[in-house]
Amino acid sequence: MADNAQPGFIAATFRAFRYRDFAILWCGACTSSIGTWMQKVAQSWLVYQLSNDAFLLGLDAFLGEIPILLFSMVGGVVADRKDRRMVLIGSQIVQMLSAATLAALYATGYLEIWHILCLSFTSGFAQAFGGPAYQAIVPALVEQKDLSNAIALNSIQFNLARVIGPVLGGFALVNLGAAWCFGLNAMSFLVVIAALLSVSLPRISGNEELSVAASIGQGLQFIRNRHGLMPLMFLAFSITIFGMSYIVFLPAFAKDVLLGGETEFTTLMAISGGGSILGALLVASLSRGGREVRYMLGGIVVLGAALTLFSYSPHFWWAAAAIFVASAALMSVFALVTSLVQLRTADEMRGRVMSVYNIAFRGGMPLGSLVMGEAIGTVGVSPALAFAGLAIVALGVTSSIFNRIFLTQEAI
């Protein structure tokens, strides 16, 4: 009997891979994500090395994320009207060209901080259109009963890349130079483009008689009327303001708190990615039993507590343990929130609803990056991160008290 338990668990955890198109797109997206994290490692360290300024580190993150806040809702309308495959391919091409330009500028010795900032904004603009399209594509590749599992597995591919990407990026950065990190990222986009061309997707017939503003209004009205969606959007926004800060400012933490260098930075990034994979695996193994909200709220409290402990880590391995737990909790929370939002969304509204979710999920990052960058410059890395952790604990406790606002009727 025990012999049959383990295969059953594995089959249940990875059940969305039974769908050919989902598996193909997962592999393509994972390859591209590895390249993206290789670039993130090199770019973050390069910005801080060139400027030694935490504010510019935050500004780079801000410019990479602010287009999500500005243009994602338009991207959602496009995803509900046009061929989602072609929208996503266009987004990948723009990001590929941005990475190739960064590689060329660095290799030729012409790279300056303002180049990095401008290309970050360009990539963020492309993601504002690609994000809603990708999130709207995933439910078309699996049956609804396996949607939560597919979302969790998507989180795994993203965070598997966070483990592999920093390792490869750190090796390339130290031994080959930053240009290799940027160039390899550019080439990785070819893999996801090939995957997109090989999957079968249904045609979308959006209402193009409505103006873009009216279509956005339809999406917002759906979110307001669907009980539980607004609180989930608020949670996603609040957690990204405070909960993602340790990732953005990890170079400053490694250098100023741990008194380390590239090795400590990239190792912590890899450990963080490992924790995130564990968190996503935990969510993937769950069956739909109606306890997702409780798990989500508990994860928020664990995230805040772990981040608070991380902020005052007395040595490297204390920091490693804390960031592992924080990352596992963070990914569990966002996998659950994403699943709850997707299950409550009609397909014809999916691009617009997920564009608002992108704003909530990622729009908090640039604001948090600026606020935390200024706070770190004023009070230091540890006090600023500790405040962020305590704010998340307060959010989790408060949300648990009023947890009925997240509960809904049957999913659509």
TAHU-V748175 format. One record per residue. RES is the residue in one letter. BURIAL is I if it has 24 or more other C-alpha atoms within 12 Angstrom, else O. D_CENTER is the distance of its C-alpha to the mean C-alpha in whole Angstrom. Layout:
# TAHU-V748175
res=RES burial=BURIAL d_center=D_CENTER
res=RES burial=BURIAL d_center=D_CENTER
This chain:
# TAHU-V748175
res=M burial=O d_center=39
res=A burial=O d_center=37
res=D burial=O d_center=36
res=N burial=O d_center=35
res=A burial=O d_center=32
res=Q burial=O d_center=30
res=P burial=O d_center=30
res=G burial=O d_center=29
res=F burial=O d_center=26
res=I burial=O d_center=25
res=A burial=O d_center=26
res=A burial=I d_center=24
res=T burial=I d_center=21
res=F burial=I d_center=20
res=R burial=I d_center=22
res=A burial=I d_center=20
res=F burial=I d_center=21
res=R burial=O d_center=24
res=Y burial=I d_center=23
res=R burial=O d_center=24
res=D burial=I d_center=22
res=F burial=I d_center=19
res=A burial=I d_center=20
res=I burial=I d_center=20
res=L burial=I d_center=17
res=W burial=I d_center=15
res=C burial=I d_center=17
res=G burial=I d_center=16
res=A burial=I d_center=13
res=C burial=I d_center=13
res=T burial=I d_center=15
res=S burial=I d_center=13
res=S burial=I d_center=10
res=I burial=I d_center=13
res=G burial=I d_center=15
res=T burial=I d_center=12
res=W burial=I d_center=11
res=M burial=I d_center=15
res=Q burial=I d_center=15
res=K burial=I d_center=13
res=V burial=I d_center=15
res=A burial=I d_center=18
res=Q burial=I d_center=17
res=S burial=I d_center=16
res=W burial=I d_center=20
res=L burial=I d_center=22
res=V burial=I d_center=21
res=Y burial=I d_center=22
res=Q burial=O d_center=25
res=L burial=O d_center=26
res=S burial=O d_center=26
res=N burial=O d_center=26
res=D burial=I d_center=24
res=A burial=I d_center=22
res=F burial=I d_center=22
res=L burial=I d_center=21
res=L burial=I d_center=18
res=G burial=I d_center=17
res=L burial=I d_center=18
res=D burial=I d_center=16
res=A burial=I d_center=13
res=F burial=I d_center=14
res=L burial=I d_center=16
res=G burial=I d_center=13
res=E burial=I d_center=11
res=I burial=I d_center=14
res=P burial=I d_center=15
res=I burial=I d_center=12
res=L burial=I d_center=14
res=L burial=I d_center=17
res=F burial=I d_center=17
res=S burial=I d_center=15
res=M burial=I d_center=17
res=V burial=I d_center=20
res=G burial=I d_center=17
res=G burial=I d_center=17
res=V burial=I d_center=21
res=V burial=I d_center=21
res=A burial=I d_center=19
res=D burial=I d_center=22
res=R burial=I d_center=25
res=K burial=I d_center=24
res=D burial=I d_center=23
res=R burial=I d_center=20
res=R burial=I d_center=20
res=M burial=I d_center=22
res=V burial=I d_center=19
res=L burial=I d_center=16
res=I burial=I d_center=19
res=G burial=I d_center=20
res=S burial=I d_center=16
res=Q burial=I d_center=16
res=I burial=I d_center=20
res=V burial=I d_center=19
res=Q burial=I d_center=16
res=M burial=I d_center=18
res=L burial=I d_center=21
res=S burial=I d_center=19
res=A burial=I d_center=19
res=A burial=I d_center=22
res=T burial=I d_center=24
res=L burial=I d_center=22
res=A burial=I d_center=24
res=A burial=O d_center=27
res=L burial=I d_center=27
res=Y burial=I d_center=27
res=A burial=O d_center=29
res=T burial=O d_center=32
res=G burial=O d_center=31
res=Y burial=O d_center=31
res=L burial=I d_center=27
res=E burial=O d_center=27
res=I burial=I d_center=24
res=W burial=O d_center=25
res=H burial=I d_center=24
res=I burial=I d_center=20
res=L burial=I d_center=20
res=C burial=I d_center=21
res=L burial=I d_center=19
res=S burial=I d_center=16
res=F burial=I d_center=17
res=T burial=I d_center=18
res=S burial=I d_center=14
res=G burial=I d_center=13
res=F burial=I d_center=15
res=A burial=I d_center=15
res=Q burial=I d_center=11
res=A burial=I d_center=13
res=F burial=I d_center=15
res=G burial=I d_center=13
res=G burial=I d_center=10
res=P burial=I d_center=13
res=A burial=I d_center=15
res=Y burial=I d_center=13
res=Q burial=I d_center=12
res=A burial=I d_center=16
res=I burial=I d_center=17
res=V burial=I d_center=15
res=P burial=I d_center=18
res=A burial=I d_center=21
res=L burial=I d_center=20
res=V burial=I d_center=21
res=E burial=O d_center=23
res=Q burial=I d_center=22
res=K burial=O d_center=23
res=D burial=I d_center=21
res=L burial=I d_center=18
res=S burial=I d_center=17
res=N burial=I d_center=17
res=A burial=I d_center=15
res=I burial=I d_center=12
res=A burial=I d_center=12
res=L burial=I d_center=13
res=N burial=I d_center=10
res=S burial=I d_center=8
res=I burial=I d_center=11
res=Q burial=I d_center=11
res=F burial=I d_center=8
res=N burial=I d_center=9
res=L burial=I d_center=12
res=A burial=I d_center=11
res=R burial=I d_center=10
res=V burial=I d_center=14
res=I burial=I d_center=16
res=G burial=I d_center=14
res=P burial=I d_center=15
res=V burial=I d_center=19
res=L burial=I d_center=19
res=G burial=I d_center=18
res=G burial=I d_center=20
res=F burial=O d_center=23
res=A burial=I d_center=23
res=L burial=I d_center=23
res=V burial=O d_center=26
res=N burial=O d_center=28
res=L burial=O d_center=27
res=G burial=I d_center=26
res=A burial=I d_center=23
res=A burial=I d_center=24
res=W burial=I d_center=23
res=C burial=I d_center=20
res=F burial=I d_center=19
res=G burial=I d_center=22
res=L burial=I d_center=20
res=N burial=I d_center=17
res=A burial=I d_center=19
res=M burial=I d_center=21
res=S burial=I d_center=18
res=F burial=I d_center=17
res=L burial=I d_center=21
res=V burial=I d_center=20
res=V burial=I d_center=17
res=I burial=I d_center=20
res=A burial=I d_center=22
res=A burial=I d_center=20
res=L burial=I d_center=20
res=L burial=O d_center=24
res=S burial=O d_center=25
res=V burial=I d_center=23
res=S burial=O d_center=25
res=L burial=I d_center=24
res=P burial=O d_center=26
res=R burial=O d_center=27
res=I burial=I d_center=26
res=S burial=O d_center=29
res=G burial=I d_center=27
res=N burial=O d_center=30
res=E burial=O d_center=30
res=E burial=O d_center=33
res=L burial=O d_center=31
res=S burial=O d_center=30
res=V burial=I d_center=26
res=A burial=O d_center=27
res=A burial=O d_center=28
res=S burial=I d_center=26
res=I burial=I d_center=23
res=G burial=O d_center=26
res=Q burial=I d_center=26
res=G burial=I d_center=22
res=L burial=I d_center=22
res=Q burial=O d_center=26
res=F burial=I d_center=24
res=I burial=I d_center=21
res=R burial=O d_center=24
res=N burial=O d_center=27
res=R burial=I d_center=24
res=H burial=I d_center=25
res=G burial=I d_center=22
res=L burial=I d_center=19
res=M burial=I d_center=20
res=P burial=I d_center=19
res=L burial=I d_center=16
res=M burial=I d_center=15
res=F burial=I d_center=16
res=L burial=I d_center=15
res=A burial=I d_center=11
res=F burial=I d_center=12
res=S burial=I d_center=14
res=I burial=I d_center=12
res=T burial=I d_center=10
res=I burial=I d_center=13
res=F burial=I d_center=14
res=G burial=I d_center=12
res=M burial=I d_center=9
res=S burial=I d_center=13
res=Y burial=I d_center=14
res=I burial=I d_center=11
res=V burial=I d_center=12
res=F burial=I d_center=16
res=L burial=I d_center=16
res=P burial=I d_center=19
res=A burial=I d_center=21
res=F burial=I d_center=21
res=A burial=I d_center=22
res=K burial=I d_center=24
res=D burial=I d_center=26
res=V burial=I d_center=25
res=L burial=I d_center=26
res=L burial=O d_center=28
res=G burial=O d_center=26
res=G burial=I d_center=25
res=E burial=I d_center=23
res=T burial=I d_center=23
res=E burial=I d_center=22
res=F burial=I d_center=19
res=T burial=I d_center=18
res=T burial=I d_center=19
res=L burial=I d_center=17
res=M burial=I d_center=14
res=A burial=I d_center=15
res=I burial=I d_center=16
res=S burial=I d_center=13
res=G burial=I d_center=12
res=G burial=I d_center=15
res=G burial=I d_center=14
res=S burial=I d_center=11
res=I burial=I d_center=13
res=L burial=I d_center=15
res=G burial=I d_center=14
res=A burial=I d_center=12
res=L burial=I d_center=16
res=L burial=I d_center=17
res=V burial=I d_center=16
res=A burial=I d_center=17
res=S burial=I d_center=20
res=L burial=I d_center=21
res=S burial=O d_center=23
res=R burial=I d_center=23
res=G burial=O d_center=26
res=G burial=O d_center=25
res=R burial=O d_center=23
res=E burial=I d_center=20
res=V burial=I d_center=20
res=R burial=I d_center=22
res=Y burial=I d_center=19
res=M burial=I d_center=17
res=L burial=I d_center=19
res=G burial=I d_center=20
res=G burial=I d_center=17
res=I burial=I d_center=16
res=V burial=I d_center=20
res=V burial=I d_center=19
res=L burial=I d_center=16
res=G burial=I d_center=18
res=A burial=I d_center=21
res=A burial=I d_center=19
res=L burial=I d_center=18
res=T burial=I d_center=21
res=L burial=I d_center=23
res=F burial=I d_center=21
res=S burial=I d_center=22
res=Y burial=I d_center=25
res=S burial=I d_center=25
res=P burial=O d_center=29
res=H burial=O d_center=28
res=F burial=I d_center=25
res=W burial=O d_center=25
res=W burial=O d_center=25
res=A burial=I d_center=22
res=A burial=I d_center=20
res=A burial=I d_center=21
res=A burial=I d_center=20
res=I burial=I d_center=16
res=F burial=I d_center=16
res=V burial=I d_center=17
res=A burial=I d_center=15
res=S burial=I d_center=12
res=A burial=I d_center=13
res=A burial=I d_center=14
res=L burial=I d_center=10
res=M burial=I d_center=9
res=S burial=I d_center=12
res=V burial=I d_center=12
res=F burial=I d_center=9
res=A burial=I d_center=10
res=L burial=I d_center=13
res=V burial=I d_center=12
res=T burial=I d_center=11
res=S burial=I d_center=14
res=L burial=I d_center=16
res=V burial=I d_center=15
res=Q burial=I d_center=16
res=L burial=I d_center=19
res=R burial=I d_center=20
res=T burial=I d_center=20
res=A burial=I d_center=23
res=D burial=I d_center=22
res=E burial=I d_center=24
res=M burial=I d_center=22
res=R burial=I d_center=18
res=G burial=I d_center=17
res=R burial=I d_center=18
res=V burial=I d_center=17
res=M burial=I d_center=13
res=S burial=I d_center=14
res=V burial=I d_center=15
res=Y burial=I d_center=12
res=N burial=I d_center=9
res=I burial=I d_center=12
res=A burial=I d_center=12
res=F burial=I d_center=8
res=R burial=I d_center=7
res=G burial=I d_center=11
res=G burial=I d_center=12
res=M burial=I d_center=10
res=P burial=I d_center=13
res=L burial=I d_center=15
res=G burial=I d_center=15
res=S burial=I d_center=15
res=L burial=I d_center=18
res=V burial=I d_center=19
res=M burial=I d_center=18
res=G burial=I d_center=20
res=E burial=I d_center=23
res=A burial=I d_center=23
res=I burial=I d_center=23
res=G burial=I d_center=26
res=T burial=O d_center=28
res=V burial=O d_center=28
res=G burial=O d_center=26
res=V burial=I d_center=23
res=S burial=I d_center=24
res=P burial=I d_center=25
res=A burial=I d_center=22
res=L burial=I d_center=20
res=A burial=I d_center=22
res=F burial=I d_center=22
res=A burial=I d_center=18
res=G burial=I d_center=19
res=L burial=I d_center=22
res=A burial=I d_center=21
res=I burial=I d_center=18
res=V burial=I d_center=21
res=A burial=I d_center=23
res=L burial=I d_center=20
res=G burial=I d_center=20
res=V burial=I d_center=24
res=T burial=O d_center=24
res=S burial=I d_center=22
res=S burial=I d_center=24
res=I burial=O d_center=27
res=F burial=O d_center=27
res=N burial=I d_center=25
res=R burial=O d_center=27
res=I burial=O d_center=25
res=F burial=I d_center=22
res=L burial=I d_center=24
res=T burial=I d_center=25
res=Q burial=O d_center=28
res=E burial=O d_center=27
res=A burial=O d_center=24
res=I burial=O d_center=25
